[in-house]
Amino acid sequence: MFQRRPSPATTERPGARRRRPARSVRSGLVAVLAGATLVGTAAPALAVPPPPPNPTDSEIGAAQSQQDAAAAEVGRIAGLVTAAEAELQRLALQAEAAGTAYEVANEQLQAAQAEADRAAALLEQAMAAVAAAQARIAHFSRDSYMSGSAFSGAAALLDAQGPSQLIERAAMLEYVGADKVDVLAAMETARIAQAAAEADARAARDESAAAEEAAEAAKSEADAKVAVQQGAKAEIEAQKAVYEEQYDAANVELLRLQGARNAHLAWEQQKAAEEAEQRAAAQRAAAEAAAAAAAARNGASGGSRASGGSVSSGSYVQPTSGRVSSCFGRRWGTFHGGVDIAAPIGTPVYSAHSGVVQRAGTATGFGYAVYILGDDGYVTVYGHVNRYFVQAGERVRAGEEIAEVGNRGQSTGPHLHFEAHPNGVMYGGQVDPVDWLDARGIHLGAC
């Protein structure tokens, strides 16, 4: 809101304000009527902020070297991470293939076990057939004995060393008929099947067990390699995170030093411009004082007197001290119609030119803002101010304090938003205020 600053040295009327001119041109037109002694007062020092720190070239170079070294190390570690990922993929594929081979071997082992079970069943059947054949032979022998057949023939048959010999003796002795020969042949076939089944089952189990054991060993080895590679990759990624953190820190330090250097250069440029304006103001004051003294000596009756406190419409000043934080033009998909000058809250804001206040107070987006129609036809706007010290209708001079830097409205940090509008337009048609000031001898810095 509109506020007043009481002067500590004088008693002012209620509502009066105290403004500090950034560069007041004091003519000091003291024309001593008797003796015509001319006294000129030089312009006061401008509101130049203290110089910011200026990092040395070696400090900036060292920060750049640290950033480059960190960036190179990050790149190297990134290459190692890529290689580790590729190796991990290769080993993972091998582990997957080994797992598949293990499953195949296990399936084969299960099939072999099933075959062994089937062979055991066949063996059991064969053994039952042998037992049945033996029982039939014994029954046949007992019947022959009880029927009174020659025992010597039966004894010869029972004394045989095997089914083949038994059949051979039976045929020679004509002891048994054709049906008994079938029984003995079945017994021999059963014993042969028994031996074959045992051999096949044993071989199948042994082969499948060996394959399953080899596949399980391969799978275990592949899984171990994958685990080791995963650990190596995690370690490399941890190193990469450390170097990325170092790179970020080095980058922040480099940006800090470069920002400090830029701020110092901007301060030097501002200081040079202020000193040049001081010299120009002193020259104008001297010329005005000389003209006033000449008029006083001439003693022209009823003539007009020079206005000692006025500033010509061609005089311009920097609206505030600070650094340019955002330039004129499109930004983030929208149009930024002014220049932002970052400065602490409370930093004085000066009228960039002489003119009349058109508006002072609440403004949409700015919180508080001041609009001044200059004698040159341009409207200058001062937005986001913390307090303002003028009101509509007042006339201000170039360099007169009109407000102070703030952070009101849609603002992300303390700064002054400064605009320039040609042809007396207050709300549109902005031009680049940096170029506008530069053309009038005020250099804010590069944008």
C-alpha positions as CSV (number, residue, x, y, z in Angstrom):
1,M,0.0,0.0,0.0
2,F,1.0,3.7,-0.2
3,Q,3.3,4.5,2.7
4,R,5.3,7.6,3.9
5,R,8.8,7.8,5.3
6,P,9.2,10.6,7.9
7,S,12.4,12.4,7.7
8,P,14.6,12.2,10.8
9,A,16.0,15.7,10.3
10,T,12.8,17.7,9.7
11,T,9.2,17.8,10.8
12,E,7.0,17.2,7.8
13,R,3.3,17.7,7.3
14,P,1.1,14.6,7.9
15,G,1.2,12.3,4.8
16,A,4.4,13.8,3.4
17,R,6.9,11.3,2.0
18,R,10.7,11.1,2.0
19,R,12.3,10.0,-1.3
20,R,16.0,9.5,-1.9
21,P,17.0,10.5,-5.4
22,A,19.5,8.1,-7.0
23,R,21.2,11.0,-8.9
24,S,19.8,14.4,-8.1
25,V,21.2,17.2,-10.2
26,R,21.7,20.0,-7.8
27,S,22.5,23.2,-9.6
28,G,23.1,25.2,-6.5
29,L,22.3,28.4,-8.3
30,V,23.5,30.8,-5.7
31,A,23.9,34.1,-7.4
32,V,25.3,36.6,-5.0
33,L,23.8,39.9,-6.2
34,A,26.7,41.8,-4.7
35,G,29.9,40.4,-6.1
36,A,28.2,37.9,-8.4
37,T,30.0,34.9,-6.8
38,L,29.0,31.5,-8.4
39,V,28.8,28.5,-6.1
40,G,28.1,25.1,-7.8
41,T,27.4,21.9,-6.0
42,A,28.4,18.6,-7.5
43,A,25.9,15.7,-7.9
44,P,25.8,13.3,-5.0
45,A,27.1,9.7,-5.3
46,L,24.7,7.3,-6.9
47,A,23.1,4.3,-5.2
48,V,25.7,1.8,-6.2
49,P,25.6,-1.5,-4.3
50,P,28.8,-2.9,-2.8
51,P,30.9,-4.9,-5.2
52,P,30.1,-8.6,-5.2
53,P,33.0,-11.1,-4.8
54,N,35.1,-11.6,-8.0
55,P,36.5,-15.2,-8.3
56,T,39.9,-15.4,-9.8
57,D,40.6,-17.1,-13.1
58,S,42.5,-19.9,-11.3
59,E,39.5,-20.6,-9.1
60,I,37.2,-20.8,-12.0
61,G,39.7,-22.9,-13.9
62,A,40.1,-25.3,-11.0
63,A,36.3,-25.6,-10.7
64,Q,36.1,-26.3,-14.5
65,S,38.9,-28.9,-14.2
66,Q,37.0,-30.6,-11.3
67,Q,33.8,-30.6,-13.3
68,D,35.6,-32.0,-16.4
69,A,37.3,-34.7,-14.3
70,A,34.1,-35.7,-12.6
71,A,32.3,-35.8,-16.0
72,A,35.0,-38.0,-17.5
73,E,34.8,-40.4,-14.5
74,V,31.0,-40.5,-14.8
75,G,31.4,-41.3,-18.5
76,R,33.9,-44.0,-17.7
77,I,31.8,-45.6,-15.0
78,A,28.8,-45.4,-17.3
79,G,30.7,-47.5,-19.8
80,L,31.5,-50.0,-17.1
81,V,27.9,-50.2,-16.2
82,T,26.9,-50.8,-19.8
83,A,29.5,-53.6,-20.1
84,A,28.4,-55.1,-16.8
85,E,24.8,-55.1,-17.9
86,A,25.7,-56.8,-21.2
87,E,27.7,-59.5,-19.3
88,L,24.9,-59.9,-16.9
89,Q,22.5,-60.5,-19.8
90,R,24.8,-63.0,-21.3
91,L,25.2,-65.0,-18.0
92,A,21.5,-64.8,-17.4
93,L,20.9,-66.4,-20.8
94,Q,23.4,-69.1,-20.0
95,A,21.7,-69.7,-16.6
96,E,18.4,-69.9,-18.3
97,A,19.7,-72.5,-20.8
98,A,21.3,-74.4,-18.0
99,G,18.0,-74.5,-16.1
100,T,16.2,-75.7,-19.2
101,A,18.8,-78.5,-19.6
102,Y,18.4,-79.5,-15.9
103,E,14.6,-79.7,-16.4
104,V,15.1,-81.9,-19.5
105,A,17.6,-84.2,-17.7
106,N,15.2,-84.4,-14.7
107,E,12.4,-85.3,-17.1
108,Q,14.6,-88.0,-18.7
109,L,15.4,-89.4,-15.3
110,Q,11.8,-89.6,-14.4
111,A,11.1,-91.4,-17.8
112,A,14.0,-93.8,-17.0
113,Q,12.6,-94.4,-13.6
114,A,9.2,-95.2,-15.1
115,E,10.9,-97.5,-17.6
116,A,12.7,-99.2,-14.7
117,D,9.4,-99.6,-12.9
118,R,7.9,-101.1,-16.0
119,A,10.8,-103.5,-16.3
120,A,10.4,-104.4,-12.6
121,A,6.8,-105.2,-13.3
122,L,7.8,-107.4,-16.3
123,L,10.4,-109.0,-14.1
124,E,7.8,-109.8,-11.5
125,Q,5.6,-111.3,-14.1
126,A,8.5,-113.3,-15.5
127,M,9.4,-114.6,-12.0
128,A,5.7,-115.5,-11.5
129,A,5.8,-117.4,-14.8
130,V,9.0,-119.2,-13.8
131,A,7.5,-120.2,-10.5
132,A,4.3,-121.4,-12.2
133,A,6.4,-123.5,-14.7
134,Q,8.4,-125.0,-11.9
135,A,5.2,-125.9,-10.0
136,R,3.8,-127.5,-13.2
137,I,7.0,-129.6,-13.7
138,A,6.9,-130.7,-10.0
139,H,3.2,-131.6,-10.4
140,F,4.0,-133.5,-13.6
141,S,6.8,-135.4,-11.9
142,R,4.7,-136.3,-8.9
143,D,1.8,-137.6,-11.2
144,S,4.3,-139.7,-13.2
145,Y,5.7,-141.2,-10.1
146,M,2.3,-142.0,-8.6
147,S,1.1,-143.5,-11.9
148,G,3.9,-145.9,-11.8
149,S,6.0,-144.5,-14.6
150,A,9.7,-145.3,-14.6
151,F,11.4,-143.2,-12.0
152,S,14.6,-143.3,-13.8
153,G,13.3,-141.2,-16.6
154,A,11.8,-138.6,-14.2
155,A,15.1,-138.6,-12.3
156,A,16.9,-137.9,-15.6
157,L,14.7,-134.9,-16.2
158,L,15.0,-133.5,-12.8
159,D,18.7,-133.9,-13.0
160,A,18.9,-131.6,-16.0
161,Q,21.1,-128.4,-15.6
162,G,18.6,-126.1,-17.3
163,P,15.4,-125.9,-19.3
164,S,17.2,-126.6,-22.6
165,Q,18.8,-129.7,-21.3
166,L,15.5,-130.7,-19.7
167,I,13.7,-130.3,-23.0
168,E,16.4,-132.2,-24.8
169,R,16.2,-135.1,-22.3
170,A,12.4,-135.2,-22.3
171,A,12.4,-135.4,-26.1
172,M,14.9,-138.2,-26.0
173,L,13.0,-140.2,-23.4
174,E,9.6,-139.3,-24.8
175,Y,8.7,-138.7,-21.2
176,V,6.6,-135.6,-21.7
177,G,4.2,-134.6,-24.4
178,A,4.1,-131.5,-26.5
179,D,2.2,-129.5,-23.9
180,K,5.0,-130.1,-21.3
181,V,7.6,-128.8,-23.7
182,D,5.6,-125.5,-24.0
183,V,5.8,-125.1,-20.3
184,L,9.5,-125.6,-20.1
185,A,10.0,-123.1,-23.0
186,A,8.0,-120.5,-21.3
187,M,10.1,-120.8,-18.2
188,E,13.3,-120.3,-20.2
189,T,11.8,-117.3,-22.0
190,A,10.8,-115.8,-18.6
191,R,14.3,-116.1,-17.3
192,I,15.8,-114.4,-20.4
193,A,13.3,-111.6,-20.1
194,Q,14.1,-111.2,-16.5
195,A,17.8,-110.7,-17.2
196,A,17.2,-108.3,-20.0
197,A,14.8,-106.2,-18.0
198,E,17.2,-105.9,-15.1
199,A,20.1,-104.8,-17.5
200,D,17.9,-102.2,-19.3
201,A,16.5,-100.7,-16.1
202,R,20.0,-100.5,-14.5
203,A,21.5,-98.8,-17.7
204,A,18.6,-96.3,-18.0
205,R,18.8,-95.3,-14.4
206,D,22.5,-94.9,-14.5
207,E,22.5,-92.8,-17.7
208,S,19.6,-90.6,-16.6
209,A,21.1,-90.0,-13.1
210,A,24.4,-89.0,-14.7
211,A,22.7,-86.6,-17.1
212,E,20.6,-85.1,-14.3
213,E,23.7,-84.7,-12.1
214,A,25.6,-82.9,-14.9
215,A,22.7,-80.6,-15.6
216,E,22.2,-79.7,-12.0
217,A,26.0,-78.9,-11.7
218,A,25.8,-76.7,-14.8
219,K,22.7,-74.9,-13.5
220,S,24.4,-74.2,-10.1
221,E,27.5,-72.9,-11.8
222,A,25.5,-70.6,-14.1
223,D,23.4,-69.3,-11.1
224,A,26.6,-68.6,-9.2
225,K,28.0,-66.6,-12.1
226,V,24.8,-64.6,-12.4
227,A,24.9,-63.8,-8.7
228,V,28.6,-62.7,-8.9
229,Q,27.9,-60.5,-11.9
230,Q,24.9,-58.9,-10.2
231,G,27.1,-58.0,-7.3
232,A,29.7,-56.5,-9.6
233,K,27.1,-54.5,-11.4
234,A,25.6,-53.2,-8.2
235,E,29.1,-52.1,-7.0
236,I,29.8,-50.3,-10.3
237,E,26.4,-48.6,-10.1
238,A,27.2,-47.5,-6.6
239,Q,30.5,-46.0,-7.8
240,K,28.6,-44.3,-10.6
241,A,26.2,-42.7,-8.1
242,V,29.2,-41.4,-6.1
243,Y,30.8,-39.8,-9.2
244,E,27.6,-38.4,-10.3
245,E,27.2,-36.7,-7.0
246,Q,30.7,-35.3,-7.3
247,Y,30.0,-34.1,-10.8
248,D,26.8,-32.3,-9.5
249,A,28.8,-30.7,-6.7
250,A,31.5,-29.6,-9.1
251,N,28.9,-28.2,-11.5
252,V,27.2,-26.3,-8.8
253,E,30.5,-24.8,-7.6
254,L,31.4,-23.8,-11.2
255,L,28.1,-22.2,-11.8
256,R,28.4,-20.3,-8.5
257,L,31.8,-19.0,-9.4
258,Q,30.7,-18.1,-12.9
259,G,27.6,-16.4,-11.5
260,A,29.8,-14.4,-9.1
261,R,32.1,-13.4,-11.9
262,N,29.1,-12.3,-14.1
263,A,27.7,-10.4,-11.2
264,H,31.0,-8.6,-10.6
265,L,31.3,-7.7,-14.3
266,A,27.7,-6.4,-14.2
267,W,28.5,-4.4,-11.1
268,E,31.6,-2.9,-12.8
269,Q,29.5,-2.0,-15.9
270,Q,26.9,-0.4,-13.6
271,K,29.5,1.5,-11.7
272,A,31.1,2.8,-14.9
273,A,27.7,3.9,-16.2
274,E,26.9,5.6,-12.9
275,E,30.2,7.4,-12.8
276,A,29.6,8.6,-16.4
277,E,26.2,9.8,-15.5
278,Q,27.6,11.6,-12.5
279,R,30.1,13.4,-14.7
280,A,27.4,14.3,-17.2
281,A,25.2,15.6,-14.4
282,A,28.0,17.6,-12.9
283,Q,28.6,19.2,-16.3
284,R,25.0,20.0,-16.8
285,A,24.8,21.5,-13.3
286,A,27.8,23.7,-14.0
287,A,26.3,24.9,-17.3
288,E,23.0,25.7,-15.6
289,A,24.8,27.5,-12.7
290,A,26.8,29.5,-15.2
291,A,23.6,30.5,-17.1
292,A,21.9,31.5,-13.9
293,A,24.8,33.5,-12.8
294,A,25.0,35.3,-16.1
295,A,21.3,36.1,-15.9
296,A,21.7,37.4,-12.3
297,R,24.6,39.6,-13.5
298,N,22.5,41.0,-16.3
299,G,19.9,41.9,-13.7
300,A,17.1,41.4,-16.1
301,S,14.0,42.8,-14.3
302,G,10.9,40.4,-14.2
303,G,12.9,37.6,-16.0
304,S,12.1,34.0,-15.2
305,R,14.4,32.1,-12.8
306,A,15.9,28.7,-13.4
307,S,14.5,25.7,-11.6
308,G,17.4,24.4,-9.7
309,G,15.9,21.0,-8.8
310,S,14.7,19.9,-12.2
311,V,16.0,17.1,-14.3
312,S,15.8,17.3,-18.0
313,S,13.5,14.8,-19.8
314,G,16.6,13.3,-21.5
315,S,18.0,12.0,-18.3
316,Y,17.6,8.3,-17.4
317,V,18.7,6.2,-14.5
318,Q,18.8,2.5,-13.6
319,P,15.5,1.5,-11.9
320,T,17.3,-0.5,-9.2
321,S,20.6,-2.3,-8.4
322,G,21.0,-6.0,-8.7
323,R,21.5,-8.7,-11.4
324,V,19.3,-9.6,-14.3
325,S,17.6,-12.9,-13.5
326,S,15.1,-13.1,-16.4
327,C,15.0,-11.4,-19.8
328,F,12.3,-10.0,-22.1
329,G,10.6,-12.4,-24.5
330,R,9.0,-15.8,-24.6
331,R,9.6,-18.0,-21.6
332,W,8.2,-21.4,-20.7
333,G,5.5,-21.1,-23.4
334,T,4.4,-17.6,-22.4
335,F,5.4,-14.0,-23.0
336,H,7.6,-12.2,-20.4
337,G,7.0,-8.5,-21.1
338,G,9.8,-7.1,-19.0
339,V,13.1,-7.7,-17.4
340,D,13.6,-9.1,-13.9
341,I,16.3,-7.6,-11.7
342,A,17.0,-9.7,-8.6
343,A,17.7,-7.8,-5.4
344,P,17.0,-8.1,-1.7
345,I,13.7,-7.0,-0.3
346,G,13.8,-3.3,0.6
347,T,16.3,-2.4,-2.1
348,P,15.4,1.1,-3.4
349,V,13.5,1.4,-6.7
350,Y,14.0,4.6,-8.7
351,S,12.0,6.3,-11.4
352,A,13.9,5.6,-14.7
353,H,12.8,8.9,-16.1
354,S,10.9,12.1,-15.3
355,G,7.1,12.0,-15.6
356,V,3.7,11.7,-13.9
357,V,2.5,8.7,-11.8
358,Q,-0.5,7.1,-13.6
359,R,-1.1,4.3,-11.2
360,A,0.3,3.1,-7.9
361,G,-1.0,0.2,-5.8
362,T,-2.5,-3.2,-6.3
363,A,-2.0,-4.7,-9.7
364,T,-3.0,-8.1,-11.0
365,G,0.0,-10.5,-11.0
366,F,2.4,-7.9,-9.6
367,G,0.9,-7.6,-6.1
368,Y,1.9,-3.9,-6.0
369,A,3.1,-1.9,-9.0
370,V,3.8,1.7,-10.1
371,Y,3.1,3.0,-13.6
372,I,4.8,6.3,-14.7
373,L,4.1,8.2,-17.9
374,G,7.4,9.8,-18.8
375,D,8.0,13.1,-20.5
376,D,9.4,11.1,-23.4
377,G,6.0,9.4,-24.0
378,Y,7.1,6.1,-22.6
379,V,5.2,4.4,-19.7
380,T,7.5,2.5,-17.3
381,V,6.2,-0.2,-15.0
382,Y,7.7,-1.3,-11.7
383,G,6.1,-4.6,-10.5
384,H,6.3,-6.9,-7.4
385,V,7.4,-4.0,-5.2
386,N,7.2,-4.4,-1.4
387,R,6.1,-0.8,-0.7
388,Y,5.5,2.2,-2.9
389,F,5.9,5.9,-2.0
390,V,4.0,7.8,-4.7
391,Q,0.4,8.1,-5.8
392,A,-1.4,8.7,-9.0
393,G,-1.1,12.3,-10.3
394,E,2.3,13.1,-8.6
395,R,5.2,14.2,-10.7
396,V,8.5,12.5,-10.1
397,R,12.0,13.2,-11.3
398,A,14.4,10.7,-12.9
399,G,16.3,9.0,-10.0
400,E,13.6,9.7,-7.4
401,E,12.9,6.8,-5.1
402,I,9.3,5.6,-5.8
403,A,9.2,2.1,-4.2
404,E,11.3,-0.7,-2.8
405,V,12.0,-4.2,-4.2
406,G,9.6,-6.9,-3.0
407,N,8.3,-10.4,-3.6
408,R,4.6,-9.8,-3.9
409,G,2.2,-11.2,-6.4
410,Q,3.1,-14.1,-8.7
411,S,6.8,-14.0,-7.8
412,T,9.3,-16.8,-7.1
413,G,11.9,-14.6,-5.3
414,P,12.6,-10.9,-4.5
415,H,13.1,-8.9,-7.7
416,L,11.8,-5.9,-9.6
417,H,9.9,-6.5,-12.8
418,F,10.6,-3.5,-15.1
419,E,8.7,-2.8,-18.4
420,A,8.8,0.0,-21.0
421,H,5.7,0.8,-23.2
422,P,5.9,3.3,-26.1
423,N,3.3,5.9,-27.1
424,G,1.8,6.3,-23.6
425,V,0.3,2.7,-23.6
426,M,0.1,1.3,-20.1
427,Y,-0.9,-2.3,-20.7
428,G,0.5,-3.5,-24.0
429,G,3.0,-3.1,-26.8
430,Q,6.0,-3.6,-24.5
431,V,9.5,-3.2,-25.9
432,D,12.7,-4.8,-24.6
433,P,13.5,-2.7,-21.5
434,V,17.2,-3.7,-21.6
435,D,17.5,-2.3,-25.2
436,W,15.4,0.7,-24.2
437,L,17.8,1.5,-21.3
438,D,20.9,0.7,-23.3
439,A,19.9,3.2,-25.9
440,R,19.7,5.8,-23.2
441,G,23.1,5.0,-21.7
442,I,22.0,2.6,-18.9
443,H,23.5,-0.9,-19.2
444,L,21.8,-3.6,-17.1
445,G,23.9,-6.4,-18.6
446,A,23.6,-9.0,-21.3
447,C,20.3,-10.8,-21.9
